[in-house]
């Protein structure tokens, strides 16, 4: 890992009886694209709001660029860029007015730091006189990202930046993040989409406020050792229920048009398929497959229950 830029130490966050975060500890290196991966309600937004000095932790602490997130919050806010999950810019202002406003807050100008946002902003610059509230979802995200970068931050925090935008805009946004990473910008991005995990240098799986694993996506997949099969059949719901009742079954989860089945021992694919067909009385298609990042998350989730 490069020089540590973000260091999180035993952070807890409680809302009354609700434990939003429990004993969160990890570090992020300079120039790293780090993913916080987990479902809604897992604690991603709470952690990002703590790191961006918008919330105080109940216990624990963190340092960013050597600054304490509680004691040095005023200094720290000048060094970070933050893009919240919900569009939070001024919808009544135009694209250009929003960008000028955020540049002015940080005592800079669009002209001074235009090179930082050029690749992103040129895509929405033809609409610079359009009110932000009239932009499409993808264009809103590009504007929000431009505003988060205009003051030349050292660290960029993005909270579920691709939620609610189309597939093309999702691809474009991740392409932009890769380009920003090449400029040695440290990026922490949260997402509920497992397919985006493989685009990060490292990821942290988070569920119910707890970190289940931190590693590179490739390492996490390589560590998956359970026998894994894809099963397809006509009566999908009935097939899923019956698979979950089989003694050999460890887990069975729907994945698109198939069911991913893990078993408590290795078994020949043809033997397994015959076993399933005899149980449900219908034809099925079974094949052994390699795990993807979502399979790994589901396995970690089951093991941590």
TISEZA-574079 format. One line per field, with one value per residue (C-alpha): x, y, z; chain; residue number from 1. Coordinates in Angstrom, 3 decimals. Each point is the difference from the previous one (the first is absolute). Example, Ala and Ser with C-alpha at 12.3 -4.5 7.8 and 13.67 -1.06 7.14 Angstrom:
2
east 12.300  1.370
north -4.500  3.440
up 7.800  -0.660
chaine A  A
num 1  2
//
This chain:
305
east 0.000  1.142  0.193  -3.097  -2.406  -3.076  0.424  -3.153  0.314  -2.761  -2.896  -3.422  -3.205  -3.193  -3.426  -1.589  -0.266  0.873  3.613  0.703  3.742  1.996  3.773  0.905  3.748  1.955  2.412  0.037  3.177  0.720  -1.293  -2.152  -3.501  -1.693  -3.511  -2.419  -2.340  -3.251  -3.805  -2.190  0.071  3.424  1.690  1.699  -1.548  0.502  3.702  0.480  -1.814  2.311  3.091  -1.211  -0.499  -3.797  -0.554  1.963  0.748  -1.352  3.404  3.258  1.688  1.545  2.767  -0.042  3.183  1.266  -2.947  -2.444  -3.554  -1.451  2.644  1.179  -3.293  0.297  3.436  -1.066  -3.038  2.295  1.886  -2.891  -2.601  -3.377  -2.762  -3.031  -2.375  -2.874  0.360  0.674  0.878  -2.223  -2.658  -1.073  3.544  1.432  2.810  2.569  -1.403  0.257  3.610  0.922  -1.660  2.021  3.222  -0.630  -0.593  3.532  1.537  0.775  -1.477  -1.132  2.834  2.690  -0.907  -1.793  2.613  -1.170  -3.557  0.480  -0.698  -3.195  -1.247  0.380  -2.789  -2.464  1.451  -2.360  -2.792  1.727  -3.011  -2.499  -1.355  1.484  -3.452  -0.719  3.024  -0.184  1.261  3.329  0.578  -0.829  2.674  2.580  -0.824  0.189  3.371  1.281  -1.075  1.713  3.265  0.127  2.040  2.688  -0.563  2.512  -2.704  -3.332  -2.971  -2.865  -3.093  -1.817  0.704  -1.603  -3.287  -2.949  1.907  -0.028  2.512  1.918  0.416  1.216  2.758  0.935  0.244  2.309  2.164  0.297  1.022  2.740  1.361  -0.097  1.868  2.783  0.409  0.864  -3.314  -1.101  -3.603  -2.432  -3.194  -2.971  -2.394  -2.648  0.844  2.263  1.111  1.673  2.169  2.347  0.819  1.665  3.567  -1.337  -3.441  -1.506  -3.102  -2.309  -3.219  -2.044  2.702  2.815  2.907  -0.020  3.155  2.458  2.077  0.438  -2.985  2.204  1.325  -3.513  -1.188  3.072  -0.650  -3.478  0.374  -3.549  -1.409  -2.192  -2.593  -2.442  -3.439  -2.758  -3.565  -3.444  -1.764  2.587  -1.651  -0.828  3.542  1.491  -2.152  0.846  3.724  0.001  -1.565  2.642  2.421  2.995  -0.859  1.957  -1.469  -2.260  -0.484  -1.650  2.391  -1.841  -1.605  1.933  0.542  3.505  0.285  2.797  0.251  1.540  2.170  1.287  -2.370  0.039  -2.141  -2.012  -0.646  -1.142  -2.282  -1.592  -0.554  -1.731  -2.173  -1.202  -0.919  -1.984  -1.257  1.097  3.004  2.773  3.362  2.898  3.612  2.972  1.074  2.617  -1.037  -0.566  0.316  -3.677  0.372  2.881  -2.039  -2.911  2.353  1.595  -3.418  -1.171  3.242  -0.348  -3.611
north 0.000  3.559  2.627  -0.289  2.888  -1.242  -1.850  -1.165  -1.239  -1.910  2.196  -0.628  1.921  -0.505  1.550  -0.841  -3.801  -0.248  -0.945  1.625  -0.747  -2.395  -0.018  1.230  0.055  0.152  2.176  1.358  0.884  3.042  -0.348  -3.021  -0.569  -1.641  -1.428  -0.229  -2.779  -1.004  0.148  2.927  0.433  -1.602  3.112  1.391  3.472  0.339  -0.770  2.429  2.769  -0.575  0.135  3.192  1.632  0.178  -2.432  -0.683  -3.622  -1.316  -1.562  -0.310  2.404  0.462  2.054  1.250  1.511  0.031  2.085  -1.123  -0.191  1.576  2.426  1.183  -0.088  3.568  -0.620  -3.394  1.252  1.987  -3.172  -2.330  -0.178  -1.498  -1.192  -1.168  -2.705  2.362  2.938  2.892  2.905  3.033  -1.054  3.600  0.998  -0.812  -2.479  2.796  1.895  -3.084  -0.567  3.663  -0.075  -2.993  1.428  3.287  -1.792  -1.384  3.293  -1.286  0.323  -2.225  1.357  -0.793  -3.673  -0.688  -2.596  -2.174  -0.279  0.502  -3.617  -0.019  3.564  0.120  -2.587  2.315  3.411  0.281  0.120  2.481  2.363  -2.744  -0.127  -2.907  -1.312  -0.542  -2.247  -3.759  -2.317  -0.595  3.704  0.839  -2.440  1.553  3.455  -1.209  -1.622  3.200  2.025  -2.493  0.337  3.715  0.906  -2.637  -2.381  -2.655  -2.550  -0.589  -1.615  -1.274  -1.443  -2.355  2.225  -2.368  -0.655  1.004  0.716  -1.921  -2.706  2.207  2.761  -2.592  -1.094  3.598  0.906  -2.916  0.931  3.477  -1.457  -2.045  3.167  1.869  -2.855  0.392  3.565  -1.574  1.036  -2.215  -1.144  -1.681  -1.051  -1.865  -2.095  -2.697  -1.373  -3.019  0.209  3.338  -1.583  -1.509  3.515  0.923  -0.636  -1.336  -0.367  -0.253  -2.152  1.673  -1.465  1.163  2.472  -2.550  -0.587  -3.623  0.070  2.401  -1.066  0.368  -1.291  -2.606  -1.337  -0.203  -2.051  -2.256  -0.758  -1.373  -3.764  -1.344  -2.168  2.325  -0.914  1.830  -1.621  0.924  -1.255  1.048  0.441  2.302  0.617  -3.678  -0.951  2.494  -1.291  -3.637  0.674  1.607  -3.154  -2.394  -1.468  0.650  3.695  2.577  3.136  0.739  3.560  1.341  1.602  1.306  -2.946  -2.622  -1.084  -0.102  -3.060  -0.797  -3.518  -1.498  -2.337  -0.323  -1.927  -0.890  2.427  -2.762  -1.726  3.265  0.793  -3.488  0.512  3.344  -1.322  -2.961  2.361  2.532  -2.322  2.286  0.597  2.246  1.180  -0.106  1.028  0.740  3.649  2.360  2.453  3.673  2.818  -0.265  -3.694  0.940  2.699  -2.373  -2.636  2.548  1.213  -3.531  -0.740  3.197  -0.492
up 0.000  -0.719  2.732  2.220  -0.649  1.881  3.289  1.794  3.575  1.824  -1.065  1.518  -0.695  2.002  -0.492  3.326  0.025  -3.693  -0.735  -3.362  0.075  2.178  0.398  -3.496  -0.634  -3.268  -1.968  -3.550  -1.872  -2.126  -3.545  0.892  -1.382  2.971  -0.075  2.906  -1.129  1.633  -0.070  1.014  3.760  0.297  1.411  -3.122  0.118  3.769  -0.335  -2.890  1.896  2.970  -2.208  -1.692  3.446  -0.289  2.896  3.161  0.869  3.305  0.654  -1.896  -2.356  -3.412  -1.576  -3.569  -1.407  3.588  1.201  2.693  -1.387  3.173  1.238  -3.415  -1.912  -1.323  -1.539  -1.266  -1.906  -2.279  -0.959  -0.798  -2.730  0.855  -2.301  2.010  -1.126  -0.632  -2.385  2.362  -2.295  -0.543  -2.498  -0.712  -0.990  -3.406  -0.576  -0.241  3.001  2.200  -1.017  0.551  3.420  1.198  -1.426  1.843  3.332  -0.201  -1.206  -3.463  -3.482  -2.842  -2.145  2.574  0.401  -3.268  -0.956  2.905  -1.268  -3.737  -1.021  2.064  -0.439  -3.784  -0.182  1.746  -0.998  -3.011  2.601  2.324  -0.078  0.890  3.539  1.944  0.870  -3.701  -0.597  -0.538  2.759  -1.720  -0.664  3.614  1.158  -2.342  1.316  3.610  -0.681  -1.635  3.050  2.328  -1.925  -0.815  3.118  -0.777  2.933  1.077  0.796  -1.701  1.762  -2.139  1.654  -2.414  -3.034  -2.530  1.803  -2.165  -3.212  -3.264  -0.941  -2.453  2.587  2.522  -2.394  -0.765  3.678  0.785  -2.990  1.519  3.366  -1.664  -1.640  3.317  1.676  -2.592  1.304  3.396  1.541  2.892  -0.492  2.392  -1.764  1.441  -2.050  0.444  -3.462  0.273  -3.648  0.786  2.690  -2.580  -1.253  3.316  1.167  3.297  1.503  3.463  0.339  2.533  1.400  3.003  0.964  0.078  -2.369  -1.196  -2.142  -1.609  -2.988  -3.734  -2.024  -1.700  3.322  1.457  -2.992  0.070  3.689  -0.751  0.528  0.224  -2.843  -2.077  -2.628  -2.246  -0.168  -2.484  -0.278  -1.218  3.348  1.543  3.369  0.590  -1.019  2.487  2.866  -0.720  -0.344  3.439  1.478  -1.372  2.538  -2.261  -0.325  1.939  -1.644  -2.958  -1.281  -3.177  -2.492  -3.059  -1.821  1.978  3.594  1.452  2.197  2.448  1.406  3.113  -2.093  -3.545  -2.239  -3.678  -2.021  -1.715  3.319  1.544  -2.928  0.181  3.720  -0.614  -2.854  2.068  2.824  -2.041  -2.747  -2.825  -2.242  1.281  -1.267  2.453  -0.547  2.203  -0.057  1.392  2.701  -0.685  2.529  0.988  0.798  2.281  1.729  0.599  1.432  2.346  1.061  0.869  1.876  2.042  0.997
chaine A  A  A  A  A  A  A  A  A  A  A  A  A  A  A  A  A  A  A  A  A  A  A  A  A  A  A  A  A  A  A  A  A  A  A  A  A  A  A  A  A  A  A  A  A  A  A  A  A  A  A  A  A  A  A  A  A  A  A  A  A  A  A  A  A  A  A  A  A  A  A  A  A  A  A  A  A  A  A  A  A  A  A  A  A  A  A  A  A  A  A  A  A  A  A  A  A  A  A  A  A  A  A  A  A  A  A  A  A  A  A  A  A  A  A  A  A  A  A  A  A  A  A  A  A  A  A  A  A  A  A  A  A  A  A  A  A  A  A  A  A  A  A  A  A  A  A  A  A  A  A  A  A  A  A  A  A  A  A  A  A  A  A  A  A  A  A  A  A  A  A  A  A  A  A  A  A  A  A  A  A  A  A  A  A  A  A  A  A  A  A  A  A  A  A  A  A  A  A  A  A  A  A  A  A  A  A  A  A  A  A  A  A  A  A  A  A  A  A  A  A  A  A  A  A  A  A  A  A  A  A  A  A  A  A  A  A  A  A  A  A  A  A  A  A  A  A  A  A  A  A  A  A  A  A  A  A  A  A  A  A  A  A  A  A  A  A  A  A  A  A  A  A  A  A  A  A  A  A  A  A  A  A  A  A  A  A  A  A  A  A  A  A  A  A  A  A  A  A  A  A  A  A  A  A
num 1  2  3  4  5  6  7  8  9  10  11  12  13  14  15  16  17  18  19  20  21  22  23  24  25  26  27  28  29  30  31  32  33  34  35  36  37  38  39  40  41  42  43  44  45  46  47  48  49  50  51  52  53  54  55  56  57  58  59  60  61  62  63  64  65  66  67  68  69  70  71  72  73  74  75  76  77  78  79  80  81  82  83  84  85  86  87  88  89  90  91  92  93  94  95  96  97  98  99  100  101  102  103  104  105  106  107  108  109  110  111  112  113  114  115  116  117  118  119  120  121  122  123  124  125  126  127  128  129  130  131  132  133  134  135  136  137  138  139  140  141  142  143  144  145  146  147  148  149  150  151  152  153  154  155  156  157  158  159  160  161  162  163  164  165  166  167  168  169  170  171  172  173  174  175  176  177  178  179  180  181  182  183  184  185  186  187  188  189  190  191  192  193  194  195  196  197  198  199  200  201  202  203  204  205  206  207  208  209  210  211  212  213  214  215  216  217  218  219  220  221  222  223  224  225  226  227  228  229  230  231  232  233  234  235  236  237  238  239  240  241  242  243  244  245  246  247  248  249  250  251  252  253  254  255  256  257  258  259  260  261  262  263  264  265  266  267  268  269  270  271  272  273  274  275  276  277  278  279  280  281  282  283  284  285  286  287  288  289  290  291  292  293  294  295  296  297  298  299  300  301  302  303  304  305
//
